[in-house]
């Protein structure tokens, strides 16, 4: 059974940095797509960044140049380094994982919530001005 567990959320002032981690267990696929999403109350979950098992990455325009997604296969950990944080980045952040069928379509569907099979419970990030 696949489980994803996020950590690293918290409160920070505008311009600050945070690093989110997502520890995976039971993830036995050799090829896959993973991503970070975020959600604010009353709005649809939006994709922030995605990465495939070969390390190919993509970012939403709103975070490009500020956020970095990475994958440590040996530790089964997905990370999101967030810098130059803005109040608009305040949200609940979720990691998402896909099975082997998601690898080939990661570049096209990596920001689509319904594309992923597994989700973490979320971690709150609050950025104050």
ROSE-4610 file (N, C-alpha, C; in Angstrom, 1 decimal, always signed):
// ROSE-4610
residu = [X/X/X/X/X/X/X/X/X/X/X/X/X/X/X/X/X/X/X/X/X/X/X/X/X/X/X/X/X/X/X/X/X/X/X/X/X/X/X/X/X/X/X/X/X/X/X/X/X/X/X/X/X/X/X/X/X/X/X/X/X/X/X/X/X/X/X/X/X/X/X/X/X/X/X/X/X/X/X/X/X/X/X/X/X/X/X/X/X/X/X/X/X/X/X/X/X/X/X/X/X/X/X/X/X/X/X/X/X/X/X/X/X/X/X/X/X/X/X/X/X/X/X/X/X/X/X/X/X/X/X/X/X/X/X/X/X/X/X/X/X/X/X/X/X/X/X/X/X/X/X/X/X/X/X/X/X/X/X/X/X/X/X/X/X/X/X/X/X/X/X/X/X/X/X/X/X/X/X/X/X/X/X/X/X/X/X/X/X/X/X/X/X/X/X/X/X/X/X/X/X/X/X/X/X/X/X/X/X/X/X/X/X/X/X/X/X/X/X/X/X/X/X/X/X/X/X/X/X/X/X/X/X/X/X/X/X/X/X/X/X/X/X/X/X/X/X/X/X/X/X/X/X/X/X/X/X/X/X/X/X/X/X/X/X/X/X/X/X/X/X/X/X/X/X/X/X/X/X/X/X/X/X/X/X/X/X/X/X/X/X/X/X/X/X/X/X/X/X/X/X/X/X/X/X/X/X/X/X/X/X/X/X/X/X/X/X/X/X/X/X/X/X/X/X/X/X/X/X/X/X/X/X/X/X/X/X/X/X/X/X/X/X/X/X/X/X/X/X/X/X/X/X/X/X/X/X/X/X/X/X/X/X/X/X/X/X/X/X/X/X/X/X/X/X/X/X/X/X/X/X/X/X/X/X/X/X]
num = [1/1/1/2/2/2/3/3/3/4/4/4/5/5/5/6/6/6/7/7/7/8/8/8/9/9/9/10/10/10/11/11/11/12/12/12/13/13/13/14/14/14/15/15/15/16/16/16/17/17/17/18/18/18/19/19/19/20/20/20/21/21/21/22/22/22/23/23/23/24/24/24/25/25/25/26/26/26/27/27/27/28/28/28/29/29/29/30/30/30/31/31/31/32/32/32/33/33/33/34/34/34/35/35/35/36/36/36/37/37/37/38/38/38/39/39/39/40/40/40/41/41/41/42/42/42/43/43/43/44/44/44/45/45/45/46/46/46/47/47/47/48/48/48/49/49/49/50/50/50/51/51/51/52/52/52/53/53/53/54/54/54/55/55/55/56/56/56/57/57/57/58/58/58/59/59/59/60/60/60/61/61/61/62/62/62/63/63/63/64/64/64/65/65/65/66/66/66/67/67/67/68/68/68/69/69/69/70/70/70/71/71/71/72/72/72/73/73/73/74/74/74/75/75/75/76/76/76/77/77/77/78/78/78/79/79/79/80/80/80/81/81/81/82/82/82/83/83/83/84/84/84/85/85/85/86/86/86/87/87/87/88/88/88/89/89/89/90/90/90/91/91/91/92/92/92/93/93/93/94/94/94/95/95/95/96/96/96/97/97/97/98/98/98/99/99/99/100/100/100/101/101/101/102/102/102/103/103/103/104/104/104/105/105/105/106/106/106/107/107/107/108/108/108/109/109/109/110/110/110/111/111/111/112/112/112/113/113/113/114/114/114/115/115/115/116/116/116/117/117/117/118/118/118/119/119/119/120/120/120/121/121/121/122/122/122/123/123/123/124/124/124/125/125/125/126/126/126/127/127/127/128/128/128/129/129/129]
x = [+0.8/+0.0/+0.9/+0.6/+1.4/+0.9/+1.9/+1.5/+2.5/+2.0/+2.8/+2.6/+3.6/+3.5/+4.3/+3.7/+4.3/+4.8/+5.8/+6.3/+7.0/+7.3/+8.0/+7.3/+5.9/+5.2/+5.3/+4.8/+4.9/+4.6/+4.9/+4.7/+6.0/+6.0/+7.2/+6.8/+7.8/+7.5/+7.8/+7.2/+7.4/+8.9/+9.3/+10.7/+11.5/+10.9/+11.5/+11.5/+12.0/+12.1/+11.6/+11.1/+10.7/+11.0/+11.2/+11.5/+10.4/+9.7/+8.7/+9.3/+8.9/+9.3/+8.1/+8.2/+7.2/+7.8/+7.6/+8.2/+7.3/+7.8/+6.9/+7.2/+6.2/+6.4/+5.6/+6.1/+5.3/+5.3/+6.2/+6.2/+7.2/+6.6/+7.5/+7.6/+7.1/+7.2/+8.6/+9.0/+10.3/+10.2/+9.1/+8.9/+7.6/+7.5/+6.3/+6.5/+5.4/+5.3/+4.9/+5.5/+5.1/+5.0/+4.3/+4.0/+3.7/+3.8/+3.3/+2.1/+1.1/-0.1/-0.3/-1.1/-1.5/-3.0/-3.6/-5.0/-5.3/-6.1/-6.6/-8.1/-8.7/-10.1/-11.0/-11.9/-12.8/-12.3/-11.1/-10.5/-10.1/-9.9/-9.5/-8.0/-7.6/-6.2/-5.5/-4.3/-3.5/-2.1/-1.7/-0.3/+0.7/+1.8/+2.9/+4.1/+4.5/+5.6/+5.5/+6.1/+6.1/+7.4/+7.7/+8.9/+8.7/+9.4/+9.2/+10.4/+10.4/+11.4/+12.7/+12.8/+14.1/+14.6/+13.8/+14.3/+13.8/+13.0/+12.5/+11.4/+11.6/+10.8/+10.0/+9.0/+8.2/+7.6/+7.4/+6.9/+5.7/+4.8/+3.8/+4.5/+3.9/+4.5/+4.6/+3.7/+3.6/+4.8/+5.4/+6.5/+7.9/+7.9/+9.1/+10.2/+11.4/+12.5/+12.6/+11.5/+11.5/+11.4/+10.8/+10.6/+11.4/+11.9/+12.7/+12.2/+11.7/+11.3/+12.4/+12.5/+13.6/+13.1/+13.8/+13.4/+14.6/+14.6/+15.7/+15.1/+15.5/+14.9/+15.4/+16.7/+17.2/+16.5/+16.0/+15.3/+13.8/+13.4/+11.9/+11.3/+12.0/+11.5/+11.4/+10.3/+10.0/+10.1/+10.8/+11.0/+10.6/+10.3/+10.0/+10.7/+11.7/+12.4/+11.7/+11.2/+10.5/+11.3/+11.6/+12.3/+11.5/+11.9/+11.2/+9.7/+9.3/+7.9/+7.1/+5.9/+5.0/+3.7/+2.9/+1.6/+0.7/+0.9/+0.0/+0.4/+1.5/+1.9/+1.2/+0.5/-0.2/-1.2/-1.1/-2.0/-1.7/-2.5/-2.2/-1.5/-0.4/+0.5/+0.4/+0.2/+0.0/+1.0/+1.6/+2.4/+1.5/+1.7/+0.9/+1.9/+1.4/+2.2/+1.4/+2.0/+1.4/+2.0/+1.3/+1.8/+2.6/+3.0/+3.8/+3.2/+1.8/+1.1/+1.2/+1.7/+1.8/+3.1/+4.1/+5.4/+5.3/+4.7/+4.7/+3.9/+3.0/+2.2/+2.4/+3.5/+3.8/+3.9/+4.6/+4.8/+3.5/+2.5/+1.2/+0.2/+0.2/-0.8/-0.3/+0.9/+1.5/+0.9/+0.1/-0.6/-2.1/-2.5/-3.9/-4.1/-5.0/-5.2/-5.7/-6.5/-7.1/-6.1/-5.0/-4.0/-3.3/-3.3/-2.5/-3.3/-2.6/-3.2/-3.1/-2.1/-1.8/-1.6/-2.1/-2.0/-1.6/-0.8/-0.5/-1.6/-1.4/-2.5/-2.5/-1.4/-1.2/-0.4/+0.2/+0.9/+0.7/+0.4/+0.0/+1.3/+1.2/+2.3/+1.6/+2.0/+1.5/+2.6/+2.4/+3.4/+2.7/+3.3/+2.8/+3.6/+2.9/+3.5/+4.2]
y = [-1.2/+0.0/+1.2/+2.1/+3.3/+4.4/+5.0/+6.1/+7.2/+8.5/+9.7/+10.5/+11.0/+11.8/+13.1/+14.2/+15.5/+16.0/+16.9/+17.6/+18.8/+19.7/+20.9/+22.2/+22.1/+23.4/+24.2/+25.4/+26.4/+27.8/+28.7/+30.1/+30.8/+31.7/+32.5/+33.8/+34.8/+36.1/+36.2/+37.1/+37.3/+37.5/+36.8/+36.7/+35.6/+34.9/+33.8/+32.5/+31.4/+30.1/+29.0/+28.0/+26.7/+25.6/+24.4/+23.2/+22.2/+21.7/+20.7/+19.3/+18.3/+16.9/+16.0/+15.0/+14.0/+12.6/+11.9/+10.6/+9.5/+8.7/+7.7/+6.3/+5.5/+4.1/+3.2/+2.1/+1.1/+1.5/+2.4/+2.9/+2.1/+1.1/+0.1/+0.2/+1.3/+1.6/+2.0/+1.6/+2.0/+3.3/+3.5/+4.8/+5.4/+6.7/+7.4/+8.9/+9.5/+11.0/+11.4/+12.4/+12.9/+14.4/+15.0/+16.4/+17.0/+18.3/+19.1/+20.0/+19.9/+20.8/+21.7/+22.7/+23.5/+23.9/+24.2/+24.5/+25.6/+26.6/+27.5/+27.3/+27.6/+27.3/+27.9/+27.1/+27.6/+27.6/+27.1/+27.0/+25.6/+25.4/+24.1/+23.9/+22.7/+22.4/+22.7/+23.4/+23.7/+23.1/+22.7/+22.1/+23.2/+22.8/+23.8/+23.3/+22.1/+21.5/+20.0/+19.5/+18.0/+17.5/+16.2/+15.6/+14.2/+13.6/+12.2/+11.5/+10.2/+9.3/+9.5/+10.1/+10.4/+11.8/+12.5/+13.8/+15.0/+14.8/+15.9/+16.7/+18.0/+18.8/+19.9/+20.4/+21.5/+22.3/+23.6/+24.4/+25.3/+25.6/+26.6/+27.9/+28.8/+30.1/+30.9/+30.7/+31.5/+31.2/+30.1/+29.7/+29.5/+29.7/+29.5/+30.4/+29.9/+30.7/+30.8/+30.4/+30.5/+29.2/+28.2/+26.9/+25.9/+24.8/+23.8/+22.4/+21.6/+20.2/+19.3/+18.3/+17.3/+15.9/+14.9/+13.5/+12.7/+12.2/+11.4/+9.9/+9.2/+7.8/+6.9/+7.1/+6.2/+6.4/+7.6/+7.9/+7.9/+7.6/+7.7/+9.0/+10.1/+11.4/+12.4/+13.0/+14.1/+15.4/+16.4/+17.7/+18.9/+19.9/+21.2/+22.3/+22.9/+24.0/+25.3/+26.1/+27.3/+28.5/+29.4/+30.6/+31.8/+33.0/+34.3/+34.1/+33.6/+33.3/+34.6/+34.5/+35.6/+35.2/+36.2/+35.9/+35.1/+35.3/+34.5/+33.0/+32.6/+31.2/+30.5/+31.2/+30.6/+29.7/+28.4/+27.3/+26.1/+25.1/+23.7/+23.1/+22.5/+21.9/+20.4/+19.7/+18.3/+17.7/+16.5/+15.8/+14.7/+14.4/+13.5/+12.5/+11.3/+10.3/+9.5/+9.1/+8.3/+6.9/+6.0/+4.7/+4.7/+3.5/+3.5/+4.1/+4.1/+4.6/+6.1/+6.8/+8.2/+8.8/+7.9/+8.4/+9.0/+8.3/+8.8/+10.1/+10.4/+11.6/+12.7/+12.5/+13.5/+14.9/+15.1/+16.4/+17.1/+16.3/+16.9/+17.0/+16.0/+15.9/+16.1/+16.5/+16.6/+17.7/+18.6/+19.6/+19.3/+18.1/+17.7/+16.8/+17.3/+16.6/+15.1/+14.9/+13.6/+12.6/+13.0/+12.2/+11.3/+11.7/+11.0/+10.0/+9.0/+7.9/+8.0/+8.7/+8.7/+10.2/+10.4/+11.8/+11.7/+12.7/+12.9/+13.7/+13.9/+14.5/+16.0/+16.6/+18.0/+18.6/+19.7/+20.5/+22.0/+22.7/+24.2/+25.0/+25.9/+27.0/+28.3/+29.2/+30.5/+31.5/+32.5/+33.5/+34.9/+35.5/+36.8/+38.0/+39.1/+40.2/+41.1]
z = [+0.0/+0.0/+0.0/-0.9/-1.1/-0.1/+0.6/+1.5/+1.3/+1.3/+1.1/+2.3/+2.9/+4.2/+4.0/+4.0/+3.9/+5.2/+5.2/+6.4/+5.9/+6.8/+6.5/+6.4/+6.5/+6.4/+7.6/+7.5/+8.6/+8.2/+9.1/+8.9/+8.6/+7.7/+7.3/+6.8/+6.9/+6.4/+4.9/+4.3/+2.9/+2.6/+1.5/+1.2/+1.8/+2.7/+3.3/+2.5/+3.2/+2.5/+3.4/+2.7/+3.4/+2.5/+3.1/+2.3/+2.8/+1.8/+2.1/+1.6/+2.4/+2.1/+2.0/+1.2/+1.1/+1.1/+2.2/+2.3/+1.8/+0.9/+0.3/+0.9/+1.1/+1.5/+0.6/+0.3/-0.5/-2.0/-2.4/-3.8/-4.6/-5.3/-5.9/-7.4/-8.0/-9.4/-9.8/-11.0/-11.5/-12.3/-13.0/-13.7/-13.2/-13.1/-12.6/-12.7/-12.3/-12.2/-10.8/-10.3/-9.0/-9.0/-8.1/-8.2/-6.8/-6.8/-5.7/-6.2/-5.4/-5.6/-4.4/-4.6/-3.4/-3.6/-2.4/-2.5/-1.4/-1.7/-0.8/-0.7/+0.5/+0.7/-0.4/-0.9/-1.9/-3.3/-3.5/-4.9/-5.2/-6.5/-6.9/-6.6/-6.4/-6.2/-7.5/-7.3/-8.5/-8.5/-9.6/-9.7/-9.6/-8.8/-8.6/-9.3/-9.3/-9.9/-10.1/-11.1/-11.3/-11.7/-11.5/-11.8/-12.2/-13.2/-13.5/-12.9/-13.0/-12.4/-13.0/-14.2/-14.8/-14.4/-13.7/-13.2/-14.1/-15.1/-15.9/-15.1/-15.0/-14.2/-14.9/-14.3/-14.9/-13.7/-13.9/-12.9/-13.4/-12.5/-12.8/-13.0/-13.8/-14.1/-12.8/-11.9/-10.7/-9.7/-9.9/-9.0/-9.7/-11.0/-11.7/-11.3/-11.0/-10.6/-9.1/-8.4/-6.9/-6.2/-6.8/-6.3/-7.0/-6.3/-7.0/-6.4/-7.4/-7.0/-7.2/-6.3/-6.5/-6.0/-6.4/-6.1/-5.6/-4.4/-4.0/-3.9/-5.0/-5.1/-4.0/-3.6/-2.6/-1.2/-1.0/+0.3/+0.1/-1.2/-1.5/-1.0/-1.3/-0.8/-1.9/-2.0/-2.9/-2.1/-2.7/-1.9/-2.8/-2.1/-2.7/-2.0/-2.5/-1.9/-2.4/-1.5/-1.8/-1.3/-2.2/-1.8/-2.3/-1.8/-2.1/-2.0/-0.9/-0.7/-0.6/-1.1/-1.2/-0.5/+0.0/+0.7/-0.2/-1.5/-2.5/-2.5/-1.9/-1.8/-0.6/+0.2/+1.3/+0.8/+1.3/+0.9/+1.7/+1.5/+1.9/+0.7/+1.0/+0.0/+0.1/-1.1/-1.1/-2.1/-1.7/-2.7/-3.4/-4.6/-5.4/-6.1/-6.2/-6.9/-7.9/-9.0/-9.9/-10.1/-10.7/-11.0/-12.3/-12.8/-14.0/-15.2/-15.2/-16.3/-16.5/-15.4/-15.4/-16.0/-16.2/-16.6/-18.0/-18.9/-20.3/-20.5/-19.6/-19.8/-18.8/-18.1/-17.0/-17.5/-18.7/-19.2/-19.6/-20.0/-20.4/-19.3/-18.4/-17.4/-16.0/-15.9/-14.5/-13.6/-14.2/-13.4/-13.2/-13.6/-13.6/-12.3/-11.5/-10.2/-10.4/-11.3/-11.5/-12.1/-12.5/-13.1/-12.1/-10.9/-9.9/-9.0/-8.6/-7.9/-6.4/-5.9/-4.5/-4.0/-2.8/-2.2/-0.8/-0.4/+1.0/+1.7/+3.0/+3.8/+3.8/+3.3/+3.2/+4.3/+4.0/+5.0/+4.7/+5.8/+5.6/+5.5/+4.5/+4.4/+4.5/+5.4/+5.6/+5.4/+4.5/+4.3/+4.6/+5.6/+6.0/+5.4/+5.2/+4.5/+5.6]
